[in-house]
């Protein structure tokens, strides 16, 4: 039988702007056709489809949050930045390069007893494949890193309609940001010159807690919606060398309460799910290590 080269997950690595992204669990991309439908005058059906100028490539990746993904100094997740990234997927057969990548989705999920998971989503203008720059053994990274698998989530807030870990047993928290970007194209050219965020835009913060007489302690009657900040503290789980600053701190700014859902299931704890929104900006979500 002829030999076959296969691509296995342990022989794949992802880079953003030449920085290796450790802990990637999955990487996907698709190239959907954006078309304009053509109908003849008086016809009730579509006769043809014509490609429009903008044909973005959609890239998504899921990763285990670790002490190498986010920088070790205080920073903001700049969702509205106009900076474009270059993403590379290197495996044993080739190197695939995605150019002019703009962030369109980002999420972080924390649950008690589970690994913290993050997701990136991008729109890219083009991709190229180079067989001469495939992954070789010397490229493989086997260094250890520390992850975040919380046994306890510490939460403080400045929000009157907020919850905290002192009064409420928090089971999970999820931060999600989706950014729609409008392409700017020039007449006679294919591809967008730039992709500008469509504003205003809202992010979401979801939290689940075990019911603990919340109805008696949380006042939801304010006529004008209150807003404030949430600060999460997630301790790292050491797999490599212990960090000097092992706690990941996340601050979500200007949140306001959208809804509270009550759940009572057979053989389970009664829970409450709080849904908050916050305006997406370059300083909406802050992180630092302590």
Secondary structure as UniProt FT lines:
FT   HELIX           9..11
FT   STRAND          13..16
FT   TURN            17..18
FT   STRAND          19..20
FT   TURN            22..23
FT   STRAND          24..30
FT   STRAND          35..38
FT   TURN            41..42
FT   STRAND          48..51
FT   STRAND          57..64
FT   TURN            67..69
FT   STRAND          75..76
FT   TURN            79..80
FT   STRAND          85..90
FT   STRAND          95..111
FT   TURN            112..113
FT   STRAND          117..124
FT   STRAND          126..130
FT   HELIX           131..133
FT   HELIX           137..139
FT   STRAND          154..157
FT   TURN            160..161
FT   TURN            165..167
FT   STRAND          170..178
FT   STRAND          181..184
FT   TURN            187..188
FT   STRAND          194..197
FT   STRAND          202..210
FT   HELIX           214..217
FT   STRAND          228..235
FT   STRAND          247..263
FT   TURN            266..267
FT   STRAND          271..279
FT   TURN            282..283
FT   STRAND          285..289
//
